[in-house]
Amino acid sequence: MIFRDHTISLEKAKKAEKKSHSSQEFNQIKNALLALEKTSQYLAVETDIHQILTKIATEFGNSIGAMCVNFWNFAPDKQSVYIMAAYGMQEQYIINSRERPLKMGQAWIASAMQTGETIATSDAANDPRMPKSWLPAVKKQNYHGLVCMPLKRGDEIIGGMCFYFRDVHKFTFLEMMMANVVANQAATAVANSKLFSDLVSERNKTIAIIQSLNDGLILYDLEYKILLINNKAEEILGVKSDKVIGKYVNNDFAKKNIFFNNLFKLKNLSLEDFAHKEYSTEIPTKMVLEVTYIPVHDHLQKIGSMQMIRDISKEKEVELLKSNFVSVASHQLRTPLSGIKWSLDMLIKGDYGDLTEEQKNIIGKAYKTNGNLISLVSDLLNVSRLQEGKFDYSFELNSPMNLIKKIYNELKPVADRNNLDFKLELPIDGLPPISFDEKKLDLAIRNVVDNALKYTLPGGKVLVKAMHETISNAFVLIVNDNGVGIPKEQQKHIFTKFFRAKNAISLQTEGSGLGLFLAKEIIEQHNGILSFESSEDKGSEFSIYFPLDPEKMPAISN
Protein backbone atom coordinates (compact mmCIF):
# COMPACT_ATOMS: atom_id res chain seq x y z
CA MET A 1 0.00 0.00 0.00
CA ILE A 2 2.80 2.33 0.86
CA PHE A 3 4.55 1.36 -2.37
CA ARG A 4 1.41 2.02 -4.40
CA ASP A 5 0.91 5.40 -2.74
CA HIS A 6 4.50 6.25 -3.45
CA THR A 7 4.06 5.26 -7.12
CA ILE A 8 0.99 7.43 -7.42
CA SER A 9 2.91 10.35 -5.90
CA LEU A 10 5.69 10.03 -8.50
CA GLU A 11 3.19 9.92 -11.37
CA LYS A 12 1.42 13.01 -10.08
CA ALA A 13 4.75 14.79 -9.73
CA LYS A 14 5.70 13.96 -13.33
CA LYS A 15 2.33 15.15 -14.62
CA ALA A 16 2.62 18.34 -12.61
CA GLU A 17 6.16 18.92 -13.91
CA LYS A 18 5.04 18.26 -17.50
CA LYS A 19 2.11 20.61 -17.04
CA SER A 20 4.48 23.20 -15.58
CA HIS A 21 6.80 22.92 -18.63
CA SER A 22 3.85 23.19 -21.03
CA SER A 23 2.55 26.23 -19.19
CA GLN A 24 6.02 27.81 -19.25
CA GLU A 25 6.38 27.20 -23.02
CA PHE A 26 2.90 28.56 -23.63
CA ASN A 27 3.73 31.72 -21.67
CA GLN A 28 6.97 32.12 -23.64
CA ILE A 29 5.12 31.82 -26.93
CA LYS A 30 2.40 34.15 -25.70
CA ASN A 31 4.97 36.76 -24.59
CA ALA A 32 6.83 36.37 -27.85
CA LEU A 33 3.70 36.96 -29.92
CA LEU A 34 2.72 39.97 -27.83
CA ALA A 35 6.22 41.40 -28.23
CA LEU A 36 6.12 40.85 -32.02
CA GLU A 37 2.69 42.46 -32.19
CA LYS A 38 3.99 45.56 -30.42
CA THR A 39 7.12 45.77 -32.56
CA SER A 40 5.02 45.52 -35.75
CA GLN A 41 2.81 48.38 -34.48
CA TYR A 42 5.84 50.63 -34.15
CA LEU A 43 6.40 50.30 -37.91
CA ALA A 44 2.94 51.72 -38.54
CA VAL A 45 2.80 54.59 -36.04
CA GLU A 46 6.39 55.83 -35.72
CA THR A 47 8.39 57.76 -38.31
CA ASP A 48 11.64 58.40 -36.39
CA ILE A 49 13.97 55.47 -37.15
CA HIS A 50 15.86 55.87 -33.86
CA GLN A 51 12.61 55.70 -31.88
CA ILE A 52 11.36 52.70 -33.88
CA LEU A 53 14.55 50.68 -33.40
CA THR A 54 14.88 51.62 -29.72
CA LYS A 55 11.33 50.43 -29.03
CA ILE A 56 11.82 47.23 -31.06
CA ALA A 57 15.06 46.51 -29.16
CA THR A 58 13.34 47.11 -25.81
CA GLU A 59 10.35 44.85 -26.56
CA PHE A 60 12.51 42.10 -27.99
CA GLY A 61 15.07 42.30 -25.16
CA ASN A 62 12.40 42.17 -22.46
CA SER A 63 10.53 39.27 -24.09
CA ILE A 64 13.60 36.97 -24.21
CA GLY A 65 15.30 38.30 -21.07
CA ALA A 66 18.34 39.63 -22.93
CA MET A 67 20.94 41.78 -21.18
CA CYS A 68 20.96 44.21 -24.12
CA VAL A 69 20.02 44.51 -27.78
CA ASN A 70 21.52 46.86 -30.34
CA PHE A 71 21.11 47.73 -34.02
CA TRP A 72 24.03 48.67 -36.26
CA ASN A 73 24.32 50.80 -39.37
CA PHE A 74 26.96 51.31 -42.04
CA ALA A 75 29.09 54.44 -41.94
CA PRO A 76 28.75 56.60 -45.10
CA ASP A 77 31.92 55.08 -46.57
CA LYS A 78 30.52 51.52 -46.08
CA GLN A 79 33.90 50.54 -44.61
CA SER A 80 32.84 50.57 -40.96
CA VAL A 81 29.76 50.17 -38.74
CA TYR A 82 28.30 51.89 -35.67
CA ILE A 83 25.38 51.52 -33.23
CA MET A 84 22.28 53.52 -34.23
CA ALA A 85 19.85 52.32 -31.50
CA ALA A 86 20.01 50.07 -28.43
CA TYR A 87 18.32 48.70 -25.33
CA GLY A 88 20.20 48.03 -22.07
CA MET A 89 23.45 49.76 -23.10
CA GLN A 90 25.22 52.76 -21.61
CA GLU A 91 24.81 55.88 -23.77
CA GLN A 92 28.54 56.51 -23.69
CA TYR A 93 29.21 53.17 -25.36
CA ILE A 94 26.79 54.10 -28.18
CA ILE A 95 28.47 57.50 -28.59
CA ASN A 96 31.92 55.88 -28.71
CA SER A 97 30.78 53.52 -31.48
CA ARG A 98 29.71 56.51 -33.59
CA GLU A 99 32.95 58.38 -32.93
CA ARG A 100 35.13 55.30 -33.50
CA PRO A 101 33.14 52.90 -35.72
CA LEU A 102 34.23 49.27 -36.14
CA LYS A 103 36.08 48.41 -39.33
CA MET A 104 34.43 45.83 -41.57
CA GLY A 105 35.38 42.31 -40.48
CA GLN A 106 36.94 43.57 -37.25
CA ALA A 107 34.29 42.13 -34.89
CA TRP A 108 31.43 39.60 -35.08
CA ILE A 109 28.80 42.18 -35.98
CA ALA A 110 31.05 43.71 -38.67
CA SER A 111 31.67 40.21 -40.03
CA ALA A 112 27.95 39.40 -40.04
CA MET A 113 27.24 42.64 -41.91
CA GLN A 114 30.03 41.87 -44.35
CA THR A 115 29.21 38.22 -45.07
CA GLY A 116 25.45 38.20 -44.47
CA GLU A 117 25.80 35.22 -42.12
CA THR A 118 24.52 34.99 -38.52
CA ILE A 119 27.16 34.33 -35.82
CA ALA A 120 26.08 32.97 -32.41
CA THR A 121 27.70 31.59 -29.25
CA SER A 122 26.35 30.45 -25.90
CA ASP A 123 29.55 31.61 -24.13
CA ALA A 124 31.50 34.40 -25.83
CA ALA A 125 34.18 34.43 -23.11
CA ASN A 126 35.18 30.84 -23.87
CA ASP A 127 34.41 30.64 -27.59
CA PRO A 128 37.61 29.88 -29.58
CA ARG A 129 36.31 32.04 -32.46
CA MET A 130 36.35 35.13 -30.29
CA PRO A 131 39.51 37.18 -31.05
CA LYS A 132 41.77 37.45 -27.98
CA SER A 133 41.87 41.22 -28.38
CA TRP A 134 38.12 41.30 -27.69
CA LEU A 135 38.15 39.15 -24.56
CA PRO A 136 38.90 42.09 -22.18
CA ALA A 137 35.87 43.93 -23.56
CA VAL A 138 33.69 40.81 -23.21
CA LYS A 139 34.74 40.34 -19.58
CA LYS A 140 34.39 44.03 -18.81
CA GLN A 141 30.83 44.11 -20.15
CA ASN A 142 30.19 40.77 -18.43
CA TYR A 143 28.18 38.89 -21.06
CA HIS A 144 28.32 35.32 -22.34
CA GLY A 145 25.45 34.48 -24.71
CA LEU A 146 25.73 36.47 -27.97
CA VAL A 147 24.04 36.52 -31.39
CA CYS A 148 25.07 38.86 -34.25
CA MET A 149 22.98 38.82 -37.43
CA PRO A 150 22.62 40.94 -40.58
CA LEU A 151 19.53 42.99 -41.49
CA LYS A 152 18.54 42.21 -45.07
CA ARG A 153 16.13 43.50 -47.68
CA GLY A 154 16.21 40.91 -50.40
CA ASP A 155 19.85 40.27 -51.17
CA GLU A 156 20.99 43.65 -49.85
CA ILE A 157 22.53 43.94 -46.37
CA ILE A 158 21.36 47.22 -44.88
CA GLY A 159 22.38 46.85 -41.21
CA GLY A 160 22.95 44.47 -38.30
CA MET A 161 21.53 43.37 -34.93
CA CYS A 162 23.13 41.90 -31.80
CA PHE A 163 21.58 40.63 -28.56
CA TYR A 164 23.49 39.61 -25.44
CA PHE A 165 22.83 37.46 -22.33
CA ARG A 166 24.64 37.93 -19.03
CA ASP A 167 24.91 34.15 -18.39
CA VAL A 168 25.91 31.24 -20.57
CA HIS A 169 22.81 30.80 -22.71
CA LYS A 170 21.54 28.00 -24.87
CA PHE A 171 19.42 29.62 -27.58
CA THR A 172 16.03 28.08 -28.19
CA PHE A 173 14.29 27.66 -31.53
CA LEU A 174 11.64 30.18 -30.42
CA GLU A 175 14.27 32.82 -29.59
CA MET A 176 15.99 32.43 -32.94
CA MET A 177 12.67 32.55 -34.80
CA MET A 178 11.76 35.72 -32.89
CA ALA A 179 15.18 37.17 -33.68
CA ASN A 180 14.65 36.55 -37.42
CA VAL A 181 11.22 38.20 -37.34
CA VAL A 182 12.56 41.19 -35.40
CA ALA A 183 15.52 41.46 -37.79
CA ASN A 184 13.10 41.55 -40.74
CA GLN A 185 11.01 44.22 -39.01
CA ALA A 186 14.09 46.29 -38.28
CA ALA A 187 15.29 45.87 -41.90
CA THR A 188 11.88 47.09 -43.10
CA ALA A 189 12.08 50.08 -40.77
CA VAL A 190 15.61 50.97 -41.94
CA ALA A 191 14.66 50.58 -45.62
CA ASN A 192 11.50 52.65 -45.16
CA SER A 193 13.45 55.28 -43.26
CA LYS A 194 16.01 55.49 -46.05
CA LEU A 195 13.22 55.73 -48.64
CA PHE A 196 11.44 58.39 -46.58
CA SER A 197 14.70 60.28 -46.10
CA ASP A 198 15.38 60.15 -49.85
CA LEU A 199 11.86 61.37 -50.59
CA VAL A 200 12.20 64.21 -48.09
CA SER A 201 15.57 65.10 -49.59
CA GLU A 202 14.13 65.10 -53.12
CA ARG A 203 11.12 67.10 -51.91
CA ASN A 204 13.42 69.66 -50.30
CA LYS A 205 15.50 69.87 -53.48
CA THR A 206 12.35 70.33 -55.56
CA ILE A 207 11.03 73.02 -53.25
CA ALA A 208 14.43 74.75 -53.27
CA ILE A 209 14.42 74.73 -57.08
CA ILE A 210 10.82 75.99 -57.20
CA GLN A 211 11.57 78.76 -54.71
CA SER A 212 14.64 79.85 -56.66
CA LEU A 213 12.79 80.08 -59.99
CA ASN A 214 12.81 83.48 -61.60
CA ASP A 215 9.20 82.87 -62.67
CA GLY A 216 6.20 82.66 -60.37
CA LEU A 217 4.60 79.27 -59.81
CA ILE A 218 1.25 78.35 -58.26
CA LEU A 219 0.24 74.72 -57.72
CA TYR A 220 -3.45 73.77 -57.39
CA ASP A 221 -5.31 70.56 -56.67
CA LEU A 222 -8.27 69.49 -58.80
CA GLU A 223 -10.63 71.75 -56.86
CA TYR A 224 -8.30 74.75 -57.24
CA LYS A 225 -7.11 74.74 -53.67
CA ILE A 226 -3.66 76.32 -53.55
CA LEU A 227 -1.04 73.73 -52.56
CA LEU A 228 2.10 75.78 -53.18
CA ILE A 229 3.09 79.27 -54.21
CA ASN A 230 6.74 80.18 -54.67
CA ASN A 231 8.61 83.32 -53.62
CA LYS A 232 8.48 84.93 -57.07
CA ALA A 233 4.70 84.48 -57.33
CA GLU A 234 4.32 86.02 -53.87
CA GLU A 235 6.41 88.99 -55.01
CA ILE A 236 4.53 89.46 -58.30
CA LEU A 237 1.03 89.11 -56.84
CA GLY A 238 1.68 90.80 -53.49
CA VAL A 239 0.45 87.86 -51.39
CA LYS A 240 1.98 85.72 -48.64
CA SER A 241 2.04 81.92 -48.82
CA ASP A 242 0.70 81.48 -45.28
CA LYS A 243 -2.39 83.51 -46.26
CA VAL A 244 -3.24 81.60 -49.45
CA ILE A 245 -1.94 78.02 -49.16
CA GLY A 246 -4.84 75.71 -48.40
CA LYS A 247 -7.39 78.26 -49.64
CA TYR A 248 -9.89 77.61 -52.45
CA VAL A 249 -9.65 80.28 -55.16
CA ASN A 250 -13.33 81.16 -55.54
CA ASN A 251 -15.60 84.22 -55.43
CA ASP A 252 -15.47 84.51 -51.64
CA PHE A 253 -11.69 84.37 -51.80
CA ALA A 254 -11.59 87.10 -54.49
CA LYS A 255 -13.71 89.50 -52.42
CA LYS A 256 -11.20 89.74 -49.56
CA ASN A 257 -8.78 92.14 -51.27
CA ILE A 258 -7.43 93.28 -54.63
CA PHE A 259 -4.43 90.95 -54.39
CA PHE A 260 -6.66 87.89 -53.97
CA ASN A 261 -8.86 89.20 -56.79
CA ASN A 262 -5.85 89.24 -59.14
CA LEU A 263 -5.12 85.65 -58.13
CA PHE A 264 -8.76 84.72 -58.77
CA LYS A 265 -8.69 86.28 -62.27
CA LEU A 266 -5.45 84.48 -63.06
CA LYS A 267 -6.99 81.16 -62.06
CA ASN A 268 -10.03 81.82 -64.28
CA LEU A 269 -8.03 82.53 -67.44
CA SER A 270 -9.30 80.19 -70.13
CA LEU A 271 -6.24 78.25 -71.23
CA GLU A 272 -5.57 74.97 -72.97
CA ASP A 273 -2.83 72.66 -71.68
CA PHE A 274 0.62 74.29 -71.98
CA ALA A 275 -0.90 77.38 -73.63
CA HIS A 276 -0.12 80.87 -72.38
CA LYS A 277 -2.00 84.15 -72.21
CA GLU A 278 -1.26 87.69 -71.13
CA TYR A 279 -2.99 89.21 -68.11
CA SER A 280 -2.71 92.84 -67.01
CA THR A 281 -3.04 93.86 -63.38
CA GLU A 282 -4.16 97.43 -62.71
CA ILE A 283 -4.25 97.79 -58.93
CA PRO A 284 -2.09 98.38 -56.97
CA THR A 285 0.69 98.14 -59.58
CA LYS A 286 0.13 97.90 -63.32
CA MET A 287 1.91 94.85 -64.64
CA VAL A 288 1.67 92.65 -67.72
CA LEU A 289 1.97 88.96 -66.84
CA GLU A 290 2.44 86.00 -69.15
CA VAL A 291 0.55 83.06 -67.64
CA THR A 292 1.16 79.46 -68.76
CA TYR A 293 -1.16 76.61 -67.76
CA ILE A 294 0.46 73.22 -67.05
CA PRO A 295 -1.57 70.12 -66.09
CA VAL A 296 -0.09 67.90 -63.36
CA HIS A 297 -0.44 64.12 -63.72
CA ASP A 298 0.69 61.09 -61.81
CA HIS A 299 1.26 57.89 -63.80
CA LEU A 300 -2.50 57.32 -64.15
CA GLN A 301 -4.49 60.55 -64.14
CA LYS A 302 -4.58 64.30 -63.69
CA ILE A 303 -4.13 65.30 -60.04
CA GLY A 304 -3.91 69.08 -60.30
CA SER A 305 -2.50 71.97 -62.29
CA MET A 306 0.20 74.64 -62.24
CA GLN A 307 0.36 78.19 -63.47
CA MET A 308 3.71 79.67 -64.41
CA ILE A 309 3.69 83.47 -64.11
CA ARG A 310 6.27 85.72 -65.73
CA ASP A 311 6.37 89.49 -65.40
CA ILE A 312 6.81 90.78 -68.96
CA SER A 313 6.05 94.43 -68.17
CA LYS A 314 9.54 95.63 -69.18
CA GLU A 315 9.50 93.57 -72.35
CA LYS A 316 6.12 95.04 -73.20
CA GLU A 317 7.42 98.57 -72.61
CA VAL A 318 10.39 97.93 -74.92
CA GLU A 319 8.07 96.28 -77.45
CA LEU A 320 5.76 99.29 -77.33
CA LEU A 321 8.69 101.67 -77.85
CA LYS A 322 9.81 99.63 -80.85
CA SER A 323 6.26 99.54 -82.16
CA ASN A 324 5.90 103.31 -81.75
CA PHE A 325 9.19 103.83 -83.56
CA VAL A 326 8.15 101.51 -86.39
CA SER A 327 4.77 103.22 -86.58
CA VAL A 328 6.28 106.71 -86.80
CA ALA A 329 8.96 105.60 -89.25
CA SER A 330 6.41 103.78 -91.41
CA HIS A 331 4.12 106.78 -91.51
CA GLN A 332 7.02 109.00 -92.50
CA LEU A 333 8.07 106.55 -95.22
CA ARG A 334 4.64 105.90 -96.67
CA THR A 335 4.08 109.44 -97.99
CA PRO A 336 7.31 109.74 -100.02
CA LEU A 337 6.98 106.12 -101.22
CA SER A 338 3.47 106.85 -102.46
CA GLY A 339 4.80 109.94 -104.22
CA ILE A 340 7.56 107.94 -105.88
CA LYS A 341 5.03 105.30 -106.97
CA TRP A 342 2.80 108.01 -108.47
CA SER A 343 5.74 109.59 -110.33
CA LEU A 344 7.03 106.29 -111.69
CA ASP A 345 3.54 105.30 -112.77
CA MET A 346 3.24 108.54 -114.77
CA LEU A 347 6.59 107.89 -116.46
CA ILE A 348 5.60 104.32 -117.37
CA LYS A 349 2.29 105.53 -118.85
CA GLY A 350 4.17 108.07 -121.00
CA ASP A 351 2.67 111.18 -119.44
CA TYR A 352 6.05 112.92 -119.89
CA GLY A 353 6.91 111.51 -123.27
CA ASP A 354 7.86 108.19 -124.74
CA LEU A 355 10.59 106.14 -123.12
CA THR A 356 13.15 103.89 -124.68
CA GLU A 357 12.94 100.16 -123.94
CA GLU A 358 15.97 100.43 -121.67
CA GLN A 359 14.37 103.33 -119.77
CA LYS A 360 11.10 101.41 -119.42
CA ASN A 361 12.99 98.40 -118.11
CA ILE A 362 14.87 100.43 -115.49
CA ILE A 363 11.76 102.37 -114.37
CA GLY A 364 9.76 99.12 -114.30
CA LYS A 365 12.26 97.59 -111.88
CA ALA A 366 12.20 100.73 -109.74
CA TYR A 367 8.38 100.64 -109.74
CA LYS A 368 8.38 97.00 -108.58
CA THR A 369 10.94 97.67 -105.85
CA ASN A 370 8.97 100.70 -104.69
CA GLY A 371 5.83 98.53 -104.57
CA ASN A 372 7.64 95.98 -102.38
CA LEU A 373 8.70 98.78 -100.03
CA ILE A 374 5.13 100.08 -99.80
CA SER A 375 3.92 96.53 -99.02
CA LEU A 376 6.58 96.18 -96.30
CA VAL A 377 5.67 99.55 -94.76
CA SER A 378 1.97 98.56 -94.78
CA ASP A 379 2.78 95.27 -93.00
CA LEU A 380 4.90 97.09 -90.42
CA LEU A 381 2.11 99.61 -89.80
CA ASN A 382 -0.43 96.82 -89.37
CA VAL A 383 1.82 94.96 -86.91
CA SER A 384 2.52 98.10 -84.87
CA ARG A 385 -1.20 98.95 -84.74
CA LEU A 386 -2.00 95.40 -83.69
CA GLN A 387 0.57 95.47 -80.87
CA GLU A 388 -0.56 98.91 -79.72
CA GLY A 389 -4.17 97.72 -79.56
CA LYS A 390 -5.15 100.14 -82.32
CA PHE A 391 -6.08 97.47 -84.85
CA ASP A 392 -9.80 98.14 -84.45
CA TYR A 393 -12.36 95.64 -85.71
CA SER A 394 -15.85 96.24 -87.03
CA PHE A 395 -17.75 92.94 -87.18
CA GLU A 396 -20.78 92.34 -89.38
CA LEU A 397 -22.79 89.19 -90.02
CA ASN A 398 -22.47 88.19 -93.66
CA SER A 399 -21.60 85.34 -95.98
CA PRO A 400 -17.86 85.27 -96.81
CA MET A 401 -18.63 84.04 -100.36
CA ASN A 402 -18.14 87.40 -102.11
CA LEU A 403 -14.96 88.16 -100.16
CA ILE A 404 -13.38 84.87 -101.21
CA LYS A 405 -14.38 85.38 -104.85
CA LYS A 406 -12.92 88.90 -104.79
CA ILE A 407 -9.56 87.70 -103.41
CA TYR A 408 -9.44 84.88 -105.96
CA ASN A 409 -10.23 87.15 -108.92
CA GLU A 410 -7.63 89.74 -107.87
CA LEU A 411 -4.88 87.12 -107.46
CA LYS A 412 -5.76 85.09 -110.58
CA PRO A 413 -3.61 87.30 -112.88
CA VAL A 414 -0.62 86.74 -110.58
CA ALA A 415 -1.15 82.97 -110.85
CA ASP A 416 -1.48 83.16 -114.63
CA ARG A 417 1.76 85.15 -114.98
CA ASN A 418 3.53 82.43 -113.01
CA ASN A 419 1.92 79.64 -115.05
CA LEU A 420 0.05 78.17 -112.05
CA ASP A 421 -3.11 76.06 -112.10
CA PHE A 422 -5.11 78.23 -109.67
CA LYS A 423 -8.62 77.02 -108.85
CA LEU A 424 -11.49 78.00 -106.53
CA GLU A 425 -14.12 75.55 -105.22
CA LEU A 426 -17.24 76.93 -103.54
CA PRO A 427 -20.37 75.05 -102.44
CA ILE A 428 -23.29 75.30 -104.85
CA ASP A 429 -25.72 76.30 -102.12
CA GLY A 430 -23.45 79.07 -100.84
CA LEU A 431 -21.80 79.60 -97.47
CA PRO A 432 -23.45 80.28 -94.10
CA PRO A 433 -23.01 83.77 -92.61
CA ILE A 434 -20.26 84.47 -90.10
CA SER A 435 -19.34 87.53 -88.06
CA PHE A 436 -16.28 89.19 -89.63
CA ASP A 437 -14.48 92.44 -90.35
CA GLU A 438 -14.24 92.48 -94.14
CA LYS A 439 -11.03 94.55 -94.46
CA LYS A 440 -9.16 92.62 -91.79
CA LEU A 441 -10.28 89.20 -92.99
CA ASP A 442 -9.45 90.17 -96.57
CA LEU A 443 -5.88 90.89 -95.40
CA ALA A 444 -5.62 87.57 -93.54
CA ILE A 445 -6.98 85.31 -96.29
CA ARG A 446 -5.10 87.21 -99.00
CA ASN A 447 -1.80 86.67 -97.12
CA VAL A 448 -2.40 82.91 -96.87
CA VAL A 449 -3.37 82.53 -100.55
CA ASP A 450 -0.60 84.87 -101.73
CA ASN A 451 1.95 82.75 -99.83
CA ALA A 452 0.73 79.62 -101.64
CA LEU A 453 1.12 81.35 -105.01
CA LYS A 454 4.57 82.75 -104.17
CA TYR A 455 6.07 79.45 -103.08
CA THR A 456 4.66 77.18 -105.78
CA LEU A 457 6.90 76.66 -108.81
CA PRO A 458 5.67 77.34 -112.38
CA GLY A 459 3.42 74.51 -113.55
CA GLY A 460 2.25 73.82 -109.99
CA LYS A 461 -1.24 73.80 -108.52
CA VAL A 462 -2.98 75.94 -105.91
CA LEU A 463 -6.51 75.18 -104.76
CA VAL A 464 -8.74 77.40 -102.60
CA LYS A 465 -11.71 75.45 -101.25
CA ALA A 466 -14.51 76.69 -98.97
CA MET A 467 -17.05 74.46 -97.21
CA HIS A 468 -19.48 74.12 -94.33
CA GLU A 469 -18.20 71.39 -91.99
CA THR A 470 -21.28 70.07 -90.23
CA ILE A 471 -19.51 67.90 -87.63
CA SER A 472 -17.75 70.83 -85.94
CA ASN A 473 -20.35 73.34 -87.24
CA ALA A 474 -17.70 75.59 -88.78
CA PHE A 475 -16.97 77.43 -92.00
CA VAL A 476 -13.69 76.03 -93.30
CA LEU A 477 -11.39 77.56 -95.91
CA ILE A 478 -8.58 75.34 -97.22
CA VAL A 479 -5.60 76.61 -99.25
CA ASN A 480 -3.69 73.70 -100.76
CA ASP A 481 -0.56 73.81 -102.91
CA ASN A 482 2.12 71.47 -104.21
CA GLY A 483 4.88 74.03 -103.73
CA VAL A 484 8.22 73.95 -101.91
CA GLY A 485 6.66 73.16 -98.50
CA ILE A 486 8.07 74.01 -95.09
CA PRO A 487 11.03 72.09 -93.58
CA LYS A 488 9.85 70.10 -90.54
CA GLU A 489 12.40 71.60 -88.15
CA GLN A 490 11.26 75.15 -89.08
CA GLN A 491 7.49 74.61 -88.90
CA LYS A 492 7.25 75.67 -85.24
CA HIS A 493 8.42 79.18 -86.23
CA ILE A 494 6.08 79.70 -89.18
CA PHE A 495 3.77 82.18 -87.38
CA THR A 496 6.64 84.14 -85.82
CA LYS A 497 7.23 87.75 -86.86
CA PHE A 498 9.84 88.21 -89.62
CA PHE A 499 10.42 84.45 -89.98
CA ARG A 500 10.91 82.97 -93.43
CA ALA A 501 11.93 79.37 -94.12
CA LYS A 502 15.29 78.86 -95.82
CA ASN A 503 13.80 77.28 -98.95
CA ALA A 504 11.30 80.16 -99.18
CA ILE A 505 14.11 82.75 -99.07
CA SER A 506 16.05 80.95 -101.81
CA LEU A 507 12.94 80.94 -104.02
CA GLN A 508 11.66 84.46 -103.19
CA THR A 509 14.28 86.86 -101.88
CA GLU A 510 11.62 89.51 -101.29
CA GLY A 511 9.19 89.28 -98.39
CA SER A 512 8.73 90.64 -94.87
CA GLY A 513 7.93 87.44 -92.98
CA LEU A 514 4.92 89.22 -91.46
CA GLY A 515 2.07 87.87 -93.62
CA LEU A 516 1.31 84.66 -91.70
CA PHE A 517 1.86 86.40 -88.35
CA LEU A 518 -0.79 88.97 -89.25
CA ALA A 519 -3.11 86.32 -90.70
CA LYS A 520 -3.00 84.23 -87.51
CA GLU A 521 -3.61 87.24 -85.24
CA ILE A 522 -6.55 88.45 -87.33
CA ILE A 523 -8.15 85.00 -87.60
CA GLU A 524 -7.85 84.46 -83.84
CA GLN A 525 -9.58 87.81 -83.27
CA HIS A 526 -12.44 86.29 -85.27
CA ASN A 527 -12.40 83.35 -82.80
CA GLY A 528 -11.07 81.25 -85.65
CA ILE A 529 -8.16 78.83 -85.94
CA LEU A 530 -5.36 78.85 -88.51
CA SER A 531 -3.49 75.55 -88.81
CA PHE A 532 -1.36 73.84 -91.42
CA GLU A 533 0.29 70.62 -92.58
CA SER A 534 3.36 70.67 -94.77
CA SER A 535 6.10 68.50 -96.22
CA GLU A 536 9.25 69.90 -97.78
CA ASP A 537 9.22 69.69 -101.61
CA LYS A 538 5.65 68.29 -101.55
CA GLY A 539 3.57 71.30 -100.60
CA SER A 540 1.43 72.73 -97.83
CA GLU A 541 -2.20 72.89 -96.77
CA PHE A 542 -3.44 75.76 -94.61
CA SER A 543 -6.87 75.42 -92.97
CA ILE A 544 -8.90 78.28 -91.51
CA TYR A 545 -11.81 77.41 -89.20
CA PHE A 546 -14.52 79.90 -88.24
CA PRO A 547 -17.21 78.92 -85.70
CA LEU A 548 -20.84 79.10 -86.82
CA ASP A 549 -22.22 78.96 -83.29
CA PRO A 550 -23.53 82.51 -82.60
CA GLU A 551 -22.23 82.31 -79.01
CA LYS A 552 -18.70 81.72 -80.28
CA MET A 553 -18.71 84.42 -82.95
CA PRO A 554 -17.40 87.93 -82.24
CA ALA A 555 -20.10 90.43 -81.23
CA ILE A 556 -21.63 92.39 -84.10
CA SER A 557 -20.49 96.03 -84.09
CA ASN A 558 -23.12 98.74 -83.65
Secondary structure, DSSP 4 states (H G I P E B T S, - for coil): -HHHHHHHHHHHHHHHHHHHHHHHHHHHHHHHHHHHHHHHHHHHH---HHHHHHHHHHHHHHHHT-SEEEEEEE-TTSSEEEEEEEESS-HHHHHHHHHSPEETTSSHHHHHHHH---EEES-GGG-TTS-GGGHHHHHHHT--EEEEEEEEETTEEEEEEEEEESS-----HHHHHHHHHHHHHHHHHHHHHHHHHHHHHHHHHHHHHHHH-SSEEEEEETT-BEEEE-HHHHHHHT--HHHHTT-B-SHHHHTS-HHHHHHHHHHT----TT-EEEEEE-SSS-EEEEEEEEEEE-SSSEEEEEEEEEE-HHHHHHHHHHHHHHHHHHHHHHHHHHHHHHHHHHHHHTTT----HHHHHHHHHHHHHHHHHHHHHHHHHHHHHHHTT------EEE-SHHHHHHHHHHHHHHHHHTT-EEEEE--TT----EEE-HHHHHHHHHHHHHHHHHTS-TT-EEEEEEEEETTTTEEEEEEEE-SS---GGGGGGTTSTT---HHHHHH-----S-HHHHHHHHHHHTT-EEEEEEETTTEEEEEEEEE--TTTSPPPP-
